[in-house]
Every structure is written in C-alpha cells, then in structure tokens.
C-alpha cells in the first residue's frame, strides 16, 4: 500500500510531502487545515499510507452508515453525533490516557464550509491529555502537504493560536473562498 500511495500522491497527483511525522512520539493531535474539499481526506489517507503512519480520526456519524461506513472505520474513523451536547473532549482525553499509542487527526474548522473561527476542541484535547499538536497542510496552491514539528502548548491560548495561524497563513485550500 505504501508504494501505491506514494505513486498516486507524487506521480499521478504531482504532490510532495514536506516534513515528517514525529516518529518518537506515540501520542499527538494532528490538525489539518484548510479543509475545503472532500479531496483533503483522500490526500490525507494517501500520506498516511505513504508514510506508514497509524492515525485515527473522528467524523460525523452520517459518514459511517451503509454502504461505506465500514471503509471509514477500517481507515481509523470513529463516528460522532455532532447534534448532541456530549462531552466529546473529555471522552477523547480519556482515550488518549488509556492507550500507549494514539494519534488523532482533526480539522479545527470542523467542516468544509466557510467558518469565521476554528473550533477549539483539538486544543483542549491536547491540553487535557498533555500531548503536542502537529500541524498538517492541504496546500493546493503549492501541491504539497507540509508537516510541522510537534508543538507543545503554553499557558497562553492566544499565543498558541497565533502560532497555529502563522503556520497556515499562506496555505491555499482547494477552494480558497471557503477558507
């Protein structure tokens, strides 16, 4: 799968990977931005297999229904009901705390639609589980995926978010008008 994924990503799609997944860290939150197209997911899956990185993700529960639900589960997905007011952040922190190895990929935008601000669940998950955040781009302008070094949160949320926004400031999504 690694060779096929790399061939599709680099030769067919013409993309490149800049940076590496941290190999010495068993737990982190991976945030992918901007999320403006269904193609982001496919690119993320290609990179995951190309790099042999075990990642999990959460997505709206409607994606996990027949006929394709089993595929999303096999790819590491877990369905969530976004209509209920449940304490998803605490549940995910518990998951991190109960496992030796767990890497969760998320989109801070929470949707492919245009949003005014990011959701903060990823931040509170990382803070609560005392794990770093790794940033991941879907840059259609440069046709590249870039990975950051792990970022360990400070006690200043504004500074942390300024750091995140700086990393993504020149990244162009598939549909820039949705960023």
C-alpha positions as CSV (number, residue, x, y, z in Angstrom):
1,X,0.0,0.0,0.0
2,X,2.9,2.3,0.7
3,X,4.3,2.1,-2.8
4,X,0.9,2.5,-4.4
5,X,0.1,5.5,-2.2
6,X,3.4,7.2,-2.9
7,X,3.0,6.7,-6.7
8,X,-0.5,8.2,-6.7
9,X,0.5,11.1,-4.4
10,X,3.7,12.0,-6.2
11,X,3.4,10.8,-9.8
12,X,-0.3,10.9,-10.6
13,X,-1.3,13.9,-8.5
14,X,2.0,15.6,-8.6
15,X,2.1,16.5,-4.9
16,X,5.1,16.5,-2.5
17,X,5.5,16.0,1.2
18,X,7.4,18.5,3.3
19,X,8.4,17.4,6.8
20,X,7.9,14.2,8.6
21,X,5.6,12.7,11.2
22,X,7.3,12.6,14.6
23,X,8.5,9.0,15.0
24,X,9.5,9.4,18.6
25,X,6.1,10.5,19.9
26,X,3.3,7.9,20.4
27,X,0.5,10.4,21.1
28,X,-0.4,13.7,19.5
29,X,-3.2,15.6,17.9
30,X,-2.7,16.2,14.2
31,X,-4.6,19.2,12.8
32,X,-5.2,19.6,9.1
33,X,-6.0,23.0,7.6
34,X,-7.6,24.3,5.4
35,X,-10.3,21.7,5.0
36,X,-12.3,22.9,2.0
37,X,-12.8,19.8,-0.1
38,X,-13.6,16.1,0.2
39,X,-10.2,15.6,-1.6
40,X,-8.4,16.7,1.6
41,X,-9.5,13.4,3.2
42,X,-8.2,11.4,0.2
43,X,-4.8,13.3,0.3
44,X,-4.6,12.7,4.0
45,X,-5.2,8.9,3.6
46,X,-2.5,8.8,0.8
47,X,0.0,10.5,3.0
48,X,-0.9,8.3,6.0
49,X,-0.3,5.1,4.0
50,X,2.7,6.5,2.1
51,X,4.4,7.3,5.5
52,X,3.1,4.1,7.3
53,X,1.6,6.4,10.0
54,X,-1.2,5.0,12.2
55,X,-3.8,7.8,12.6
56,X,-7.3,7.9,13.8
57,X,-10.0,10.5,13.1
58,X,-13.5,11.4,14.1
59,X,-16.2,12.4,11.6
60,X,-19.9,13.0,11.5
61,X,-21.9,9.8,12.1
62,X,-23.7,10.0,8.8
63,X,-20.5,9.0,7.0
64,X,-20.4,5.7,8.9
65,X,-23.8,4.4,7.5
66,X,-24.2,1.9,4.8
67,X,-22.8,1.4,2.2
68,X,-19.5,3.0,3.0
69,X,-19.3,3.0,6.8
70,X,-17.1,0.0,7.1
71,X,-14.5,1.8,4.9
72,X,-14.3,4.8,7.2
73,X,-14.0,2.5,10.2
74,X,-11.2,0.5,8.5
75,X,-9.4,3.7,7.8
76,X,-9.3,4.5,11.6
77,X,-12.5,6.5,11.8
78,X,-14.9,6.9,14.7
79,X,-18.4,8.3,14.3
80,X,-19.6,11.2,16.5
81,X,-23.0,12.7,16.9
82,X,-22.5,16.4,16.5
83,X,-26.1,17.2,17.2
84,X,-26.0,16.1,20.8
85,X,-24.3,18.1,23.6
86,X,-22.0,15.4,24.8
87,X,-18.6,15.9,26.4
88,X,-16.5,14.7,23.4
89,X,-13.4,16.4,24.5
90,X,-13.3,14.6,27.8
91,X,-14.1,11.3,26.1
92,X,-11.1,11.8,23.7
93,X,-8.8,12.8,26.5
94,X,-9.8,9.5,28.3
95,X,-9.0,7.6,25.1
96,X,-5.5,9.2,24.9
97,X,-4.9,8.4,28.6
98,X,-5.9,4.8,28.2
99,X,-3.7,4.0,25.2
100,X,0.0,3.6,24.8
101,X,-0.2,4.9,21.2
102,X,-2.9,7.2,19.8
103,X,-2.7,9.9,17.1
104,X,-5.9,11.8,16.3
105,X,-6.2,13.7,13.1
106,X,-8.8,16.6,13.2
107,X,-9.8,19.6,11.3
108,X,-10.1,22.7,13.5
109,X,-12.6,24.2,11.1
110,X,-14.9,21.2,11.8
111,X,-16.4,21.5,8.3
112,X,-15.6,22.1,4.6
113,X,-17.8,25.2,4.6
114,X,-16.5,28.7,5.3
115,X,-16.2,29.4,9.0
116,X,-15.3,32.6,10.9
117,X,-13.3,30.8,13.5
118,X,-11.9,27.4,14.4
119,X,-13.4,25.0,16.9
120,X,-11.2,24.7,19.9
121,X,-11.8,21.0,20.8
122,X,-8.4,20.0,19.4
123,X,-6.7,22.5,21.7
124,X,-8.4,21.3,24.8
125,X,-7.8,17.7,23.9
126,X,-4.1,18.3,23.6
127,X,-4.0,20.4,26.7
128,X,-6.0,17.9,28.8
129,X,-4.0,14.9,27.6
130,X,-0.7,16.8,27.9
131,X,0.3,16.0,24.3
132,X,1.7,18.1,21.5
133,X,-0.1,19.3,18.3
134,X,1.4,18.6,14.9
135,X,0.1,20.8,12.1
136,X,-0.6,19.4,8.6
137,X,-1.4,21.5,5.5
138,X,-3.6,20.7,2.4
139,X,-1.9,23.3,0.1
140,X,-3.4,23.1,-3.3
141,X,-1.5,26.2,-4.4
142,X,1.9,24.5,-4.0
143,X,0.5,21.0,-4.4
144,X,2.1,20.0,-1.1
145,X,1.4,18.6,2.3
146,X,3.6,20.2,5.0
147,X,4.0,18.8,8.5
148,X,5.2,20.9,11.4
149,X,7.4,19.8,14.3
150,X,5.4,18.9,17.4
151,X,4.1,22.0,19.2
152,X,3.8,21.8,23.0
153,X,1.1,24.2,24.2
154,X,1.9,27.0,26.5
155,X,-0.3,28.6,29.2
156,X,-1.3,31.3,26.8
157,X,-4.1,30.3,24.4
158,X,-3.8,33.5,22.3
159,X,-0.1,32.9,21.7
160,X,-0.7,29.3,20.8
161,X,-3.4,30.1,18.3
162,X,-1.2,32.9,16.8
163,X,1.5,30.2,16.3
164,X,-1.1,27.9,14.5
165,X,-2.4,30.7,12.3
166,X,1.1,31.7,11.3
167,X,1.9,28.2,10.2
168,X,-1.2,28.2,7.9
169,X,-1.2,31.8,6.7
170,X,0.0,31.3,3.1
171,X,-1.7,27.9,2.5
172,X,-4.3,27.7,-0.3
173,X,-7.1,25.2,0.0
174,X,-8.8,23.5,-2.9
175,X,-11.5,26.2,-2.7
176,X,-9.8,29.3,-1.2
177,X,-13.1,31.2,-0.9
178,X,-14.1,28.7,1.7
179,X,-11.1,29.4,3.9
